[in-house]
Each structure stands twice: as structure tokens, then as C-alpha cells.
Amino acid sequence: MKKLLILATMLLTFGFANAQRMYDGSGKQIGRVDGERYYDGSGRQIGRVDAQRIYDGSGRQIGRIDGKRLYDGSGRQMGRIDGDRLYDSSGRQIGRIDGDRVYDGSGRQIGRADGLRRMQIILFFYFYM
């Protein structure tokens, strides 16, 4: 029983960590998310999220999220989220999320996520893609 529990824990831990990846429209891995840390396709940390604040790989705050609105590092609204649709600051639809697939404003698939939460996908789309 103890061995089974250890094996199940290892599978959940390593399987979940390995499955949190972001791909571009051609299927090339462009990043991964490990907890609240974001990495590029080469494994270099490109950012992190701490509550509502978004940071780049150097630790500089590059944005924040406030409910359904996203702001850049200067405090200007850069977009908003309405359900699965993503908008820029002027209200123009710039993308949408359908399950694990990410589309641009014209409906072309530009990415795919494996094992990421919806908000992780949104933050990757706005800040790291």
C-alpha cells in the first residue's frame, strides 16, 4: 500500500509538472509554467506572478491584474477579459481561449496549452507570447 501511494504521488507530481507547457501555432514549445513561475522554451525563467502582480525574469513589475482588467507596468490598461474572449485597451477583440487552444483576433490558432489553468494561459498570452 505504501509503495502504491509513493508511486501515485510521483506520477501526479512529475506528470503534472511535465504537462504544464505552452506551444505556438506550429506546435513548437514556447514555454512552461511551474507554479507561479513562467519559463521560455529553453527553460529560462521569463517571469512570475505574485498575487495580482506580474513580473519579468529580472524581477521588474511589468503588469498587474485587477479582476477582469490587465494593466501594464505603468498602470495603463492594456486589456480585459470577458469570458473566453480577450480584448485590448480600446475594446478590440485580440484573441480567445477555447479549452486548451489560443486564437488571435482573426480566429487563427496561435497557441495551445497543456495542463495550464485559464488564467495562466491568459497571462502567458498577454505578457510572455
A tleap script that builds the chain and sets N, CA, C and O, in Angstrom:
source leaprc.protein.ff14SB
mol = sequence {
  NMET LYS LYS LEU LEU ILE LEU ALA THR MET
  LEU LEU THR PHE GLY PHE ALA ASN ALA GLN
  ARG MET TYR ASP GLY SER GLY LYS GLN ILE
  GLY ARG VAL ASP GLY GLU ARG TYR TYR ASP
  GLY SER GLY ARG GLN ILE GLY ARG VAL ASP
  ALA GLN ARG ILE TYR ASP GLY SER GLY ARG
  GLN ILE GLY ARG ILE ASP GLY LYS ARG LEU
  TYR ASP GLY SER GLY ARG GLN MET GLY ARG
  ILE ASP GLY ASP ARG LEU TYR ASP SER SER
  GLY ARG GLN ILE GLY ARG ILE ASP GLY ASP
  ARG VAL TYR ASP GLY SER GLY ARG GLN ILE
  GLY ARG ALA ASP GLY LEU ARG ARG MET GLN
  ILE ILE LEU PHE PHE TYR PHE TYR CMET
}
set mol.1.N position { 0.822 -1.194 0.000 }
set mol.1.CA position { 0.000 0.000 0.000 }
set mol.1.C position { 0.868 1.261 0.000 }
set mol.1.O position { 0.600 2.207 -0.740 }
set mol.2.N position { 1.924 1.264 0.848 }
set mol.2.CA position { 2.797 2.425 0.940 }
set mol.2.C position { 3.502 2.679 -0.395 }
set mol.2.O position { 3.640 3.827 -0.816 }
set mol.3.N position { 3.956 1.589 -1.071 }
set mol.3.CA position { 4.622 1.739 -2.366 }
set mol.3.C position { 3.662 2.307 -3.401 }
set mol.3.O position { 4.059 3.133 -4.222 }
set mol.4.N position { 2.420 1.880 -3.374 }
set mol.4.CA position { 1.415 2.378 -4.307 }
set mol.4.C position { 1.164 3.874 -4.092 }
set mol.4.O position { 1.023 4.632 -5.052 }
set mol.5.N position { 1.109 4.285 -2.834 }
set mol.5.CA position { 0.907 5.699 -2.507 }
set mol.5.C position { 2.096 6.538 -2.983 }
set mol.5.O position { 1.905 7.625 -3.528 }
set mol.6.N position { 3.320 6.042 -2.782 }
set mol.6.CA position { 4.516 6.754 -3.241 }
set mol.6.C position { 4.513 6.853 -4.759 }
set mol.6.O position { 4.809 7.919 -5.299 }
set mol.7.N position { 4.186 5.770 -5.462 }
set mol.7.CA position { 4.136 5.767 -6.926 }
set mol.7.C position { 3.077 6.748 -7.434 }
set mol.7.O position { 3.333 7.502 -8.373 }
set mol.8.N position { 1.902 6.742 -6.826 }
set mol.8.CA position { 0.835 7.659 -7.242 }
set mol.8.C position { 1.256 9.107 -7.026 }
set mol.8.O position { 0.988 9.961 -7.871 }
set mol.9.N position { 1.917 9.394 -5.899 }
set mol.9.CA position { 2.395 10.751 -5.630 }
set mol.9.C position { 3.422 11.173 -6.662 }
set mol.9.O position { 3.380 12.303 -7.149 }
set mol.10.N position { 4.354 10.273 -7.007 }
set mol.10.CA position { 5.373 10.596 -8.011 }
set mol.10.C position { 4.737 10.865 -9.373 }
set mol.10.O position { 5.118 11.815 -10.057 }
set mol.11.N position { 3.777 10.040 -9.767 }
set mol.11.CA position { 3.116 10.231 -11.059 }
set mol.11.C position { 2.368 11.549 -11.106 }
set mol.11.O position { 2.438 12.274 -12.099 }
set mol.12.N position { 1.657 11.860 -10.042 }
set mol.12.CA position { 0.929 13.124 -10.003 }
set mol.12.C position { 1.885 14.310 -10.023 }
set mol.12.O position { 1.657 15.292 -10.730 }
set mol.13.N position { 2.946 14.213 -9.249 }
set mol.13.CA position { 3.902 15.320 -9.174 }
set mol.13.C position { 4.609 15.523 -10.498 }
set mol.13.O position { 4.588 16.628 -11.041 }
set mol.14.N position { 5.230 14.491 -11.026 }
set mol.14.CA position { 6.019 14.647 -12.245 }
set mol.14.C position { 5.147 14.766 -13.475 }
set mol.14.O position { 5.476 15.523 -14.388 }
set mol.15.N position { 4.045 14.038 -13.526 }
set mol.15.CA position { 3.139 14.144 -14.672 }
set mol.15.C position { 2.526 15.526 -14.775 }
set mol.15.O position { 2.425 16.074 -15.872 }
set mol.16.N position { 2.117 16.098 -13.656 }
set mol.16.CA position { 1.503 17.420 -13.658 }
set mol.16.C position { 2.518 18.483 -14.044 }
set mol.16.O position { 2.217 19.374 -14.837 }
set mol.17.N position { 3.721 18.392 -13.484 }
set mol.17.CA position { 4.750 19.390 -13.789 }
set mol.17.C position { 5.152 19.327 -15.256 }
set mol.17.O position { 5.357 20.365 -15.885 }
set mol.18.N position { 5.268 18.132 -15.805 }
set mol.18.CA position { 5.678 17.986 -17.193 }
set mol.18.C position { 4.586 18.385 -18.170 }
set mol.18.O position { 4.879 18.686 -19.327 }
set mol.19.N position { 3.341 18.394 -17.734 }
set mol.19.CA position { 2.234 18.669 -18.637 }
set mol.19.C position { 1.901 20.147 -18.750 }
set mol.19.O position { 1.078 20.509 -19.591 }
set mol.20.N position { 2.495 21.013 -17.952 }
set mol.20.CA position { 2.156 22.432 -17.962 }
set mol.20.C position { 3.029 23.165 -18.977 }
set mol.20.O position { 3.998 23.831 -18.612 }
set mol.21.N position { 2.682 23.038 -20.224 }
set mol.21.CA position { 3.502 23.604 -21.287 }
set mol.21.C position { 2.650 24.441 -22.226 }
set mol.21.O position { 1.451 24.209 -22.374 }
set mol.22.N position { 3.296 25.427 -22.863 }
set mol.22.CA position { 2.636 26.300 -23.829 }
set mol.22.C position { 3.324 26.115 -25.174 }
set mol.22.O position { 4.552 26.069 -25.250 }
set mol.23.N position { 2.528 26.007 -26.235 }
set mol.23.CA position { 3.031 25.795 -27.589 }
set mol.23.C position { 2.533 26.903 -28.505 }
set mol.23.O position { 1.469 27.479 -28.278 }
set mol.24.N position { 3.316 27.199 -29.547 }
set mol.24.CA position { 2.847 28.170 -30.536 }
set mol.24.C position { 1.940 27.464 -31.538 }
set mol.24.O position { 1.671 26.272 -31.393 }
set mol.25.N position { 1.463 28.190 -32.556 }
set mol.25.CA position { 0.536 27.640 -33.531 }
set mol.25.C position { 1.088 26.488 -34.343 }
set mol.25.O position { 0.315 25.676 -34.852 }
set mol.26.N position { 2.410 26.391 -34.481 }
set mol.26.CA position { 3.016 25.303 -35.254 }
set mol.26.C position { 3.339 24.091 -34.389 }
set mol.26.O position { 3.818 23.079 -34.901 }
set mol.27.N position { 3.085 24.177 -33.082 }
set mol.27.CA position { 3.334 23.052 -32.191 }
set mol.27.C position { 4.675 23.102 -31.474 }
set mol.27.O position { 4.998 22.182 -30.723 }
set mol.28.N position { 5.467 24.154 -31.686 }
set mol.28.CA position { 6.757 24.297 -31.017 }
set mol.28.C position { 6.532 24.783 -29.584 }
set mol.28.O position { 5.774 25.723 -29.346 }
set mol.29.N position { 7.207 24.120 -28.630 }
set mol.29.CA position { 7.065 24.545 -27.243 }
set mol.29.C position { 7.710 25.914 -27.061 }
set mol.29.O position { 8.890 26.099 -27.361 }
set mol.30.N position { 6.924 26.874 -26.566 }
set mol.30.CA position { 7.440 28.225 -26.348 }
set mol.30.C position { 7.574 28.552 -24.867 }
set mol.30.O position { 8.102 29.607 -24.514 }
set mol.31.N position { 7.107 27.668 -24.003 }
set mol.31.CA position { 7.230 27.943 -22.579 }
set mol.31.C position { 6.558 26.906 -21.728 }
set mol.31.O position { 5.917 25.970 -22.205 }
set mol.32.N position { 6.734 27.118 -20.433 }
set mol.32.CA position { 6.058 26.271 -19.453 }
set mol.32.C position { 5.802 27.096 -18.208 }
set mol.32.O position { 6.418 28.141 -17.999 }
set mol.33.N position { 4.893 26.617 -17.391 }
set mol.33.CA position { 4.567 27.276 -16.138 }
set mol.33.C position { 4.765 26.261 -15.026 }
set mol.33.O position { 4.258 25.142 -15.095 }
set mol.34.N position { 5.495 26.656 -14.017 }
set mol.34.CA position { 5.744 25.815 -12.855 }
set mol.34.C position { 5.285 26.604 -11.639 }
set mol.34.O position { 6.004 27.469 -11.139 }
set mol.35.N position { 4.096 26.302 -11.174 }
set mol.35.CA position { 3.505 27.081 -10.088 }
set mol.35.C position { 3.178 28.468 -10.602 }
set mol.35.O position { 2.353 28.621 -11.503 }
set mol.36.N position { 3.805 29.461 -10.047 }
set mol.36.CA position { 3.582 30.843 -10.477 }
set mol.36.C position { 4.771 31.397 -11.259 }
set mol.36.O position { 4.854 32.602 -11.497 }
set mol.37.N position { 5.681 30.527 -11.653 }
set mol.37.CA position { 6.860 30.943 -12.417 }
set mol.37.C position { 6.690 30.540 -13.883 }
set mol.37.O position { 6.237 29.439 -14.194 }
set mol.38.N position { 7.065 31.459 -14.769 }
set mol.38.CA position { 6.923 31.275 -16.212 }
set mol.38.C position { 8.309 31.124 -16.843 }
set mol.38.O position { 9.240 31.852 -16.499 }
set mol.39.N position { 8.436 30.168 -17.773 }
set mol.39.CA position { 9.714 29.870 -18.423 }
set mol.39.C position { 9.527 29.899 -19.937 }
set mol.39.O position { 8.442 29.615 -20.444 }
set mol.40.N position { 10.604 30.247 -20.659 }
set mol.40.CA position { 10.554 30.192 -22.116 }
set mol.40.C position { 10.839 28.759 -22.577 }
set mol.40.O position { 11.030 27.867 -21.751 }
set mol.41.N position { 10.867 28.543 -23.882 }
set mol.41.CA position { 11.078 27.211 -24.433 }
set mol.41.C position { 12.433 26.619 -24.113 }
set mol.41.O position { 12.605 25.403 -24.189 }
set mol.42.N position { 13.403 27.452 -23.756 }
set mol.42.CA position { 14.748 26.987 -23.403 }
set mol.42.C position { 14.898 26.694 -21.917 }
set mol.42.O position { 15.949 26.221 -21.485 }
set mol.43.N position { 13.865 26.967 -21.132 }
set mol.43.CA position { 13.918 26.717 -19.702 }
set mol.43.C position { 14.360 27.901 -18.867 }
set mol.43.O position { 14.500 27.779 -17.650 }
set mol.44.N position { 14.584 29.052 -19.499 }
set mol.44.CA position { 14.991 30.267 -18.792 }
set mol.44.C position { 13.752 30.930 -18.186 }
set mol.44.O position { 12.741 31.090 -18.870 }
set mol.45.N position { 13.822 31.319 -16.905 }
set mol.45.CA position { 12.680 31.973 -16.271 }
set mol.45.C position { 12.462 33.347 -16.897 }
set mol.45.O position { 13.369 34.179 -16.922 }
set mol.46.N position { 11.253 33.578 -17.402 }
set mol.46.CA position { 10.920 34.856 -18.035 }
set mol.46.C position { 9.959 35.685 -17.200 }
set mol.46.O position { 9.675 36.832 -17.545 }
set mol.47.N position { 9.456 35.126 -16.112 }
set mol.47.CA position { 8.557 35.893 -15.274 }
set mol.47.C position { 7.961 35.089 -14.151 }
set mol.47.O position { 8.188 33.887 -14.007 }
set mol.48.N position { 7.188 35.805 -13.358 }
set mol.48.CA position { 6.462 35.172 -12.258 }
set mol.48.C position { 5.260 36.034 -11.906 }
set mol.48.O position { 5.197 37.216 -12.244 }
set mol.49.N position { 4.321 35.422 -11.226 }
set mol.49.CA position { 3.116 36.116 -10.784 }
set mol.49.C position { 3.047 35.984 -9.273 }
set mol.49.O position { 3.206 34.896 -8.721 }
set mol.50.N position { 2.807 37.109 -8.615 }
set mol.50.CA position { 2.696 37.144 -7.163 }
set mol.50.C position { 1.384 37.839 -6.838 }
set mol.50.O position { 1.289 39.064 -6.906 }
set mol.51.N position { 0.379 37.058 -6.486 }
set mol.51.CA position { -0.979 37.577 -6.273 }
set mol.51.C position { -1.459 38.229 -7.561 }
set mol.51.O position { -1.681 37.530 -8.550 }
set mol.52.N position { -1.624 39.533 -7.579 }
set mol.52.CA position { -2.109 40.212 -8.780 }
set mol.52.C position { -0.999 40.883 -9.570 }
set mol.52.O position { -1.273 41.479 -10.612 }
set mol.53.N position { 0.225 40.810 -9.119 }
set mol.53.CA position { 1.338 41.484 -9.807 }
set mol.53.C position { 2.072 40.513 -10.726 }
set mol.53.O position { 2.260 39.343 -10.391 }
set mol.54.N position { 2.485 41.018 -11.895 }
set mol.54.CA position { 3.184 40.217 -12.892 }
set mol.54.C position { 4.582 40.800 -13.060 }
set mol.54.O position { 4.745 42.008 -13.231 }
set mol.55.N position { 5.594 39.927 -13.011 }
set mol.55.CA position { 6.989 40.350 -13.073 }
set mol.55.C position { 7.686 39.706 -14.266 }
set mol.55.O position { 7.291 38.631 -14.718 }
set mol.56.N position { 8.725 40.368 -14.773 }
set mol.56.CA position { 9.549 39.760 -15.815 }
set mol.56.C position { 10.630 38.902 -15.151 }
set mol.56.O position { 10.666 38.782 -13.927 }
set mol.57.N position { 11.502 38.312 -15.954 }
set mol.57.CA position { 12.536 37.429 -15.434 }
set mol.57.C position { 13.553 38.106 -14.543 }
set mol.57.O position { 14.234 37.438 -13.765 }
set mol.58.N position { 13.670 39.431 -14.642 }
set mol.58.CA position { 14.607 40.191 -13.802 }
set mol.58.C position { 13.986 40.648 -12.496 }
set mol.58.O position { 14.669 41.241 -11.661 }
set mol.59.N position { 12.699 40.381 -12.307 }
set mol.59.CA position { 12.020 40.790 -11.086 }
set mol.59.C position { 11.356 42.146 -11.167 }
set mol.59.O position { 10.824 42.635 -10.170 }
set mol.60.N position { 11.378 42.769 -12.351 }
set mol.60.CA position { 10.740 44.078 -12.534 }
set mol.60.C position { 9.249 43.870 -12.786 }
set mol.60.O position { 8.871 43.022 -13.595 }
set mol.61.N position { 8.404 44.633 -12.103 }
set mol.61.CA position { 6.960 44.506 -12.309 }
set mol.61.C position { 6.600 45.025 -13.698 }
set mol.61.O position { 6.893 46.170 -14.041 }
set mol.62.N position { 5.961 44.167 -14.490 }
set mol.62.CA position { 5.570 44.545 -15.851 }
set mol.62.C position { 4.062 44.667 -16.003 }
set mol.62.O position { 3.574 45.040 -17.070 }
set mol.63.N position { 3.330 44.359 -14.957 }
set mol.63.CA position { 1.882 44.487 -15.051 }
set mol.63.C position { 1.195 44.017 -13.787 }
set mol.63.O position { 1.812 43.582 -12.815 }
set mol.64.N position { -0.132 44.132 -13.863 }
set mol.64.CA position { -0.955 43.626 -12.761 }
set mol.64.C position { -2.317 43.275 -13.327 }
set mol.64.O position { -2.719 43.746 -14.391 }
set mol.65.N position { -3.005 42.442 -12.587 }
set mol.65.CA position { -4.360 42.051 -12.976 }
set mol.65.C position { -5.295 42.492 -11.869 }
set mol.65.O position { -5.018 42.293 -10.686 }
set mol.66.N position { -6.402 43.089 -12.263 }
set mol.66.CA position { -7.388 43.574 -11.309 }
set mol.66.C position { -8.750 43.106 -11.802 }
set mol.66.O position { -9.377 43.753 -12.641 }
set mol.67.N position { -9.192 41.992 -11.278 }
set mol.67.CA position { -10.453 41.419 -11.740 }
set mol.67.C position { -10.350 40.963 -13.174 }
set mol.67.O position { -9.607 40.031 -13.479 }
set mol.68.N position { -11.089 41.610 -14.063 }
set mol.68.CA position { -11.085 41.240 -15.478 }
set mol.68.C position { -10.230 42.178 -16.316 }
set mol.68.O position { -10.247 42.093 -17.544 }
set mol.69.N position { -9.492 43.060 -15.685 }
set mol.69.CA position { -8.674 44.037 -16.417 }
set mol.69.C position { -7.193 43.785 -16.172 }
set mol.69.O position { -6.780 43.424 -15.070 }
set mol.70.N position { -6.395 43.986 -17.237 }
set mol.70.CA position { -4.950 43.838 -17.167 }
set mol.70.C position { -4.301 45.195 -17.402 }
set mol.70.O position { -4.713 45.955 -18.278 }
set mol.71.N position { -3.276 45.486 -16.602 }
set mol.71.CA position { -2.577 46.765 -16.685 }
set mol.71.C position { -1.093 46.511 -16.926 }
set mol.71.O position { -0.541 45.518 -16.453 }
set mol.72.N position { -0.454 47.414 -17.663 }
set mol.72.CA position { 0.990 47.291 -17.872 }
set mol.72.C position { 1.725 47.842 -16.662 }
set mol.72.O position { 1.094 48.266 -15.694 }
set mol.73.N position { 3.048 47.842 -16.706 }
set mol.73.CA position { 3.862 48.291 -15.585 }
set mol.73.C position { 3.687 49.747 -15.228 }
set mol.73.O position { 3.996 50.154 -14.108 }
set mol.74.N position { 3.186 50.554 -16.180 }
set mol.74.CA position { 2.949 51.976 -15.925 }
set mol.74.C position { 1.556 52.261 -15.398 }
set mol.74.O position { 1.221 53.411 -15.113 }
set mol.75.N position { 0.744 51.226 -15.266 }
set mol.75.CA position { -0.608 51.396 -14.749 }
set mol.75.C position { -1.662 51.642 -15.817 }
set mol.75.O position { -2.831 51.835 -15.485 }
set mol.76.N position { -1.279 51.641 -17.096 }
set mol.76.CA position { -2.255 51.819 -18.184 }
set mol.76.C position { -2.949 50.501 -18.489 }
set mol.76.O position { -2.315 49.447 -18.540 }
set mol.77.N position { -4.254 50.575 -18.691 }
set mol.77.CA position { -4.989 49.360 -19.033 }
set mol.77.C position { -4.540 48.870 -20.410 }
set mol.77.O position { -4.540 49.624 -21.383 }
set mol.78.N position { -4.160 47.597 -20.472 }
set mol.78.CA position { -3.724 47.020 -21.735 }
set mol.78.C position { -4.724 46.018 -22.289 }
set mol.78.O position { -4.620 45.617 -23.449 }
set mol.79.N position { -5.686 45.611 -21.482 }
set mol.79.CA position { -6.678 44.675 -21.962 }
set mol.79.C position { -7.674 44.301 -20.904 }
set mol.79.O position { -7.577 44.689 -19.740 }
set mol.80.N position { -8.644 43.524 -21.359 }
set mol.80.CA position { -9.636 42.996 -20.423 }
set mol.80.C position { -10.067 41.616 -20.895 }
set mol.80.O position { -9.898 41.252 -22.058 }
set mol.81.N position { -10.624 40.867 -19.968 }
set mol.81.CA position { -11.066 39.504 -20.215 }
set mol.81.C position { -12.571 39.480 -20.055 }
set mol.81.O position { -13.095 39.970 -19.054 }
set mol.82.N position { -13.268 38.924 -21.014 }
set mol.82.CA position { -14.714 38.773 -20.929 }
set mol.82.C position { -15.030 37.336 -21.309 }
set mol.82.O position { -15.126 37.001 -22.490 }
set mol.83.N position { -15.190 36.500 -20.306 }
set mol.83.CA position { -15.391 35.077 -20.566 }
set mol.83.C position { -14.130 34.488 -21.169 }
set mol.83.O position { -13.065 34.531 -20.554 }
set mol.84.N position { -14.243 33.940 -22.365 }
set mol.84.CA position { -13.090 33.359 -23.047 }
set mol.84.C position { -12.512 34.301 -24.083 }
set mol.84.O position { -11.596 33.925 -24.814 }
set mol.85.N position { -13.026 35.515 -24.160 }
set mol.85.CA position { -12.552 36.486 -25.155 }
set mol.85.C position { -11.598 37.481 -24.515 }
set mol.85.O position { -11.793 37.909 -23.377 }
set mol.86.N position { -10.551 37.846 -25.276 }
set mol.86.CA position { -9.516 38.747 -24.799 }
set mol.86.C position { -9.557 40.016 -25.639 }
set mol.86.O position { -9.630 39.952 -26.867 }
set mol.87.N position { -9.512 41.155 -24.985 }
set mol.87.CA position { -9.634 42.444 -25.660 }
set mol.87.C position { -8.434 43.328 -25.343 }
set mol.87.O position { -7.813 43.191 -24.290 }
set mol.88.N position { -8.110 44.246 -26.275 }
set mol.88.CA position { -7.064 45.229 -25.998 }
set mol.88.C position { -7.688 46.414 -25.266 }
set mol.88.O position { -8.877 46.389 -24.945 }
set mol.89.N position { -6.902 47.440 -25.004 }
set mol.89.CA position { -7.385 48.578 -24.209 }
set mol.89.C position { -8.469 49.388 -24.906 }
set mol.89.O position { -9.235 50.086 -24.241 }
set mol.90.N position { -8.550 49.309 -26.231 }
set mol.90.CA position { -9.582 50.054 -26.948 }
set mol.90.C position { -10.845 49.232 -27.174 }
set mol.90.O position { -11.776 49.701 -27.829 }
set mol.91.N position { -10.890 48.021 -26.647 }
set mol.91.CA position { -12.085 47.191 -26.753 }
set mol.91.C position { -12.122 46.272 -27.963 }
set mol.91.O position { -13.119 45.584 -28.180 }
set mol.92.N position { -11.064 46.246 -28.749 }
set mol.92.CA position { -10.992 45.374 -29.933 }
set mol.92.C position { -10.612 43.964 -29.482 }
set mol.92.O position { -9.673 43.788 -28.707 }
set mol.93.N position { -11.347 42.960 -29.971 }
set mol.93.CA position { -11.030 41.585 -29.609 }
set mol.93.C position { -9.702 41.185 -30.254 }
set mol.93.O position { -9.533 41.276 -31.470 }
set mol.94.N position { -8.758 40.737 -29.409 }
set mol.94.CA position { -7.441 40.332 -29.912 }
set mol.94.C position { -7.192 38.848 -29.766 }
set mol.94.O position { -6.159 38.350 -30.213 }
set mol.95.N position { -8.113 38.133 -29.152 }
set mol.95.CA position { -7.934 36.698 -29.007 }
set mol.95.C position { -9.067 36.060 -28.247 }
set mol.95.O position { -9.977 36.717 -27.741 }
set mol.96.N position { -8.968 34.735 -28.189 }
set mol.96.CA position { -9.929 33.969 -27.388 }
set mol.96.C position { -9.301 32.649 -27.011 }
set mol.96.O position { -8.362 32.177 -27.653 }
set mol.97.N position { -9.831 32.070 -25.969 }
set mol.97.CA position { -9.360 30.772 -25.497 }
set mol.97.C position { -10.527 29.806 -25.598 }
set mol.97.O position { -11.627 30.086 -25.123 }
set mol.98.N position { -10.273 28.672 -26.221 }
set mol.98.CA position { -11.278 27.622 -26.362 }
set mol.98.C position { -10.653 26.337 -25.852 }
set mol.98.O position { -9.929 25.655 -26.577 }
set mol.99.N position { -10.938 26.015 -24.605 }
set mol.99.CA position { -10.310 24.844 -23.987 }
set mol.99.C position { -8.832 25.077 -23.798 }
set mol.99.O position { -8.429 25.963 -23.044 }
set mol.100.N position { -8.011 24.280 -24.482 }
set mol.100.CA position { -6.560 24.442 -24.368 }
set mol.100.C position { -5.959 25.156 -25.574 }
set mol.100.O position { -4.736 25.231 -25.701 }
set mol.101.N position { -6.794 25.675 -26.448 }
set mol.101.CA position { -6.317 26.338 -27.660 }
set mol.101.C position { -6.478 27.856 -27.557 }
set mol.101.O position { -7.464 28.352 -27.012 }
set mol.102.N position { -5.483 28.590 -28.095 }
set mol.102.CA position { -5.474 30.044 -28.071 }
set mol.102.C position { -5.568 30.543 -29.505 }
set mol.102.O position { -4.822 30.094 -30.376 }
set mol.103.N position { -6.491 31.476 -29.748 }
set mol.103.CA position { -6.718 32.028 -31.085 }
set mol.103.C position { -6.473 33.530 -31.065 }
set mol.103.O position { -6.703 34.192 -30.053 }
set mol.104.N position { -6.002 34.067 -32.198 }
set mol.104.CA position { -5.853 35.521 -32.298 }
set mol.104.C position { -7.200 36.134 -32.668 }
set mol.104.O position { -8.197 35.421 -32.789 }
set mol.105.N position { -7.232 37.454 -32.847 }
set mol.105.CA position { -8.478 38.159 -33.128 }
set mol.105.C position { -9.147 37.768 -34.423 }
set mol.105.O position { -10.354 37.961 -34.575 }
set mol.106.N position { -8.390 37.219 -35.368 }
set mol.106.CA position { -8.978 36.801 -36.649 }
set mol.106.C position { -9.421 35.347 -36.639 }
set mol.106.O position { -9.926 34.848 -37.644 }
set mol.107.N position { -9.238 34.663 -35.519 }
set mol.107.CA position { -9.682 33.282 -35.409 }
set mol.107.C position { -8.624 32.245 -35.748 }
set mol.107.O position { -8.918 31.050 -35.755 }
set mol.108.N position { -7.399 32.675 -36.029 }
set mol.108.CA position { -6.307 31.760 -36.356 }
set mol.108.C position { -5.711 31.216 -35.056 }
set mol.108.O position { -5.436 31.984 -34.134 }
set mol.109.N position { -5.511 29.904 -34.977 }
set mol.109.CA position { -4.916 29.321 -33.781 }
set mol.109.C position { -3.453 29.729 -33.696 }
set mol.109.O position { -2.678 29.507 -34.626 }
set mol.110.N position { -3.084 30.330 -32.566 }
set mol.110.CA position { -1.708 30.783 -32.372 }
set mol.110.C position { -1.014 30.067 -31.222 }
set mol.110.O position { 0.170 30.295 -30.974 }
set mol.111.N position { -1.734 29.209 -30.523 }
set mol.111.CA position { -1.109 28.511 -29.413 }
set mol.111.C position { -1.990 27.417 -28.849 }
set mol.111.O position { -3.175 27.291 -29.155 }
set mol.112.N position { -1.333 26.625 -27.997 }
set mol.112.CA position { -2.009 25.530 -27.317 }
set mol.112.C position { -1.353 25.354 -25.964 }
set mol.112.O position { -0.140 25.516 -25.835 }
set mol.113.N position { -2.134 25.029 -24.964 }
set mol.113.CA position { -1.614 24.849 -23.611 }
set mol.113.C position { -1.969 23.456 -23.114 }
set mol.113.O position { -3.079 22.970 -23.332 }
set mol.114.N position { -1.025 22.828 -22.453 }
set mol.114.CA position { -1.268 21.524 -21.837 }
set mol.114.C position { -1.169 21.656 -20.328 }
set mol.114.O position { -0.100 21.946 -19.791 }
set mol.115.N position { -2.278 21.442 -19.651 }
set mol.115.CA position { -2.279 21.411 -18.195 }
set mol.115.C position { -2.268 22.760 -17.510 }
set mol.115.O position { -2.089 22.820 -16.293 }
set mol.116.N position { -2.453 23.850 -18.248 }
set mol.116.CA position { -2.447 25.177 -17.627 }
set mol.116.C position { -3.858 25.610 -17.260 }
set mol.116.O position { -4.821 25.286 -17.954 }
set mol.117.N position { -3.966 26.345 -16.164 }
set mol.117.CA position { -5.243 26.946 -15.798 }
set mol.117.C position { -5.533 28.090 -16.758 }
set mol.117.O position { -4.620 28.635 -17.378 }
set mol.118.N position { -6.784 28.445 -16.878 }
set mol.118.CA position { -7.214 29.501 -17.803 }
set mol.118.C position { -6.451 30.812 -17.570 }
set mol.118.O position { -5.998 31.436 -18.530 }
set mol.119.N position { -6.306 31.236 -16.313 }
set mol.119.CA position { -5.622 32.491 -16.041 }
set mol.119.C position { -4.141 32.394 -16.389 }
set mol.119.O position { -3.562 33.388 -16.827 }
set mol.120.N position { -3.509 31.241 -16.213 }
set mol.120.CA position { -2.115 31.077 -16.614 }
set mol.120.C position { -1.977 31.258 -18.129 }
set mol.120.O position { -1.023 31.877 -18.602 }
set mol.121.N position { -2.929 30.718 -18.877 }
set mol.121.CA position { -2.912 30.873 -20.342 }
set mol.121.C position { -3.068 32.348 -20.701 }
set mol.121.O position { -2.348 32.860 -21.557 }
set mol.122.N position { -4.002 33.025 -20.053 }
set mol.122.CA position { -4.257 34.442 -20.340 }
set mol.122.C position { -3.014 35.279 -20.048 }
set mol.122.O position { -2.636 36.120 -20.865 }
set mol.123.N position { -2.375 35.066 -18.906 }
set mol.123.CA position { -1.181 35.833 -18.570 }
set mol.123.C position { -0.050 35.534 -19.540 }
set mol.123.O position { 0.697 36.439 -19.913 }
set mol.124.N position { 0.090 34.280 -19.955 }
set mol.124.CA position { 1.121 33.946 -20.946 }
set mol.124.C position { 0.836 34.674 -22.253 }
set mol.124.O position { 1.751 35.206 -22.881 }
set mol.125.N position { -0.438 34.699 -22.668 }
set mol.125.CA position { -0.830 35.361 -23.915 }
set mol.125.C position { -0.502 36.856 -23.872 }
set mol.125.O position { 0.102 37.380 -24.808 }
set mol.126.N position { -0.887 37.537 -22.815 }
set mol.126.CA position { -0.701 38.992 -22.746 }
set mol.126.C position { 0.739 39.416 -22.481 }
set mol.126.O position { 1.197 40.417 -23.032 }
set mol.127.N position { 1.462 38.668 -21.643 }
set mol.127.CA position { 2.748 39.155 -21.170 }
set mol.127.C position { 3.974 38.411 -21.725 }
set mol.127.O position { 5.060 38.986 -21.786 }
set mol.128.N position { 3.816 37.160 -22.124 }
set mol.128.CA position { 5.009 36.384 -22.470 }
set mol.128.C position { 5.022 35.801 -23.881 }
set mol.128.O position { 6.024 35.205 -24.278 }
set mol.129.N position { 3.949 35.950 -24.647 }
set mol.129.CA position { 3.922 35.435 -26.025 }
set mol.129.C position { 4.457 36.466 -26.977 }
set mol.129.O position { 4.515 36.222 -28.183 }
savepdb mol mol.pdb
quit
